[in-house]
Amino acid sequence: MAAGVAIAEALSLFGVECRLKWPNDVLKDGNKLAGILIETAAAKNAPHDSIWAVIGIGLNIAIPDSLAAQIGRPVADLPVPGMDRNLLTAGVLNALSEALVQFDAAGFSAFVARWNLLHAYTGQQVAIFDGGRISHEGRAMGVDDSGCLLLDTASGRVAVMAGDVSLRIVS
């Protein structure tokens, strides 16, 4: 989630205003612009608390209309004319590098306020799907220091942990 903050903030320097969808999507105009996947593991033959992470970022640069039609749902892409892809890549990587140093020093708590400012669904009624069924429904209130999505539900506040879930706005 810290990577999402870094990407959104870096893109804003290029005039691209983004919002974040919990847990790992970057939205532009309400449509998915980027997705983030992270794999972590303990480093072998290293101190017990050493881990490595591989961060994969899929960023839609230019989506032809024919591909957008095949995807079957609205997607966003970047305004490529006049945008230097090398500068864009460098900006995103620099922001990510700085975020990783900050995350190493302070954890996600250093990003909570920034993530919540970028949250696409603050105050909206949403449903959390797990395995194709609704596991939680409530008003999205942001995230906590652990990155859990906070939902105000009929039975009180619930902290939803990331996993194999899908968040959707309730109509």
N, C-alpha and C positions, 0 to 999 in steps of 0.2 A: 504494500500500500504506500510505502514511502517512495517507491519507484514511480507510482502513479502521480504523486505530488510533484516529483522532479520533472516528469515528462510534461505535465500540464503547465507548470511554471516555465519550463524552457520554451514550449510552444507559444506561450503568451508573449515572449520576447520577439517572436516573429509575427505578431498580430493575430494569432489563432487562439481564440478564447475557448477554453475547454472546461468541462465539468467531469467529476469522477462518479462512477457507478460502482458500488461495493460489490465484490471485493477488488476486482482487478481490471476494470475497463475505463478507458478514457473516451468521453463523448464530446462531439461537436454538434451543436444545433440539435441535441437530443439523440443523435445517431452515433453508433460505434465508430470511432476513429482509430483506436488502438486497443490492443489487449496485451496483458502482461502475464507470463507464466514463469514461476520460479521453482527450481528444484534445488534442494539442499541435502547435504549429507555430512556426516562427521568425517574429518580428514583422517586417513589411516596413518599410523606411525607418527602422530602429532599429539600435542597436549590435548587432554580430554575435552576441553571446551573449544577446540578449533573446528570450524565447519567451513565448507565451501558452498558457494551458491552460483548457479548458472541462471542468469536472467534473460529471458527471451521476450522481445518486444516486437509485436506485429503492428506496424504503423501504415495505414492506408495513404499512399502518396498520390496516386492518380488511378481512380477506378473507372475503366471504360463503361459506358452505359450497358453494353452487352454483358459484361461480368456482373454489374449491379443487378441486372434482371435475373441472372442465374442464381445469385445468392438468395433471392426470395424475401429479403427484408431490407428496410432502409439502412444504408451505411453512409458514412461520411468519408471524405478525403480532403487532402490539403490543397489549397489554392496554389498549384504548381507554377503558373506563369510568373516569372520574375523571382521565384524563390530558389535560392542556391541550395541544392540538396546536400552538398558537402558542408556548408555552414550549418544547415539544419541538423545534420547528423552530429557534427562537432558540438553544437549547442546542447543537444539531448544527452550526448555522452558526458559532457562536462558537468551538466546538472546531475546526472545519475552518479557520477564519480563523487561529487560533493555530498550528495545525499547519503551515499554509502558510508562515507567517513563520519557524517553526523549520526547516522543510524548506529554505527559501531560504538560511538561515544555515548549516546543517550537513549538508544532504542526508539521504538515508534512514538513514544510520548513526545519527542521533539517535533513530530509531524501532525499530531492530532488536530491542533487548531487549524493548521493550513489545510488538512484533508477536509475538515468540516466546512471550511469556507468554500471549498470547491465541490462539495457534495451536491450532486444533481437532484436528489430527491428529498431534501430536507423539508420536513413538514407534510410530505405527501403520503397517502395511504398506499402501502405496498404489500406484496405477498412474497414470501420466501418459499420456493419450491425445492423439494428434495426428493429425488427419485420419481419425479412426475406428479407428486402430490403436494398440496400446501402444508408446510410444517409450521409456519407462523404468518400472521397477518397483523398489520398495525401501522401506525404513523412512524415513518423513518425520522429519527432524531439525530443522526450522526453516528460517530464511532467513539469508543472509549480508548484508553491508553493501550489496551491489548489488541485493538483493531476489530473488536466485536461490533457488529451493527446494533445500535440501540433502537428498539421498537417500543413504542407505547401501544400496548394492546388493551383489550377490554379487561384483562385480568392483571394489568400492571406492566411495568417496564421489563422487557426481555432483552438479554444480550445474546445475539446470535453469532456463533463462531463460524469462521470460513470453513468450507468443505466443498463437497460436490453439490452446490446449490445454484439456483437461478433466482434473481430478484426481479420482480416485475411490478409496474404500477397497476393498482387495482382500478378498474373503470367504475 
